[in-house]
């Protein structure tokens, strides 16, 4: 549907090496805090899907 799209996954937990090997070419995984990642990549997303995230943040900006 979107052949030029790139999916970025960010999580503070590690992803298994088996799962990393199965990532499609247009996807990447970054093990870091979402807030730290956004500090280094400002305005880099068109769409953000946050699942099980907001309840863990102390301040929603």
Buried (B, 14 or more C-beta within 10 A) or exposed (E): EEEEEEEEEBBEEEBEEEEEEEEEEEEEBBEEEBEEBBEEEEEEEEEEEEEEEEEEEEEEE
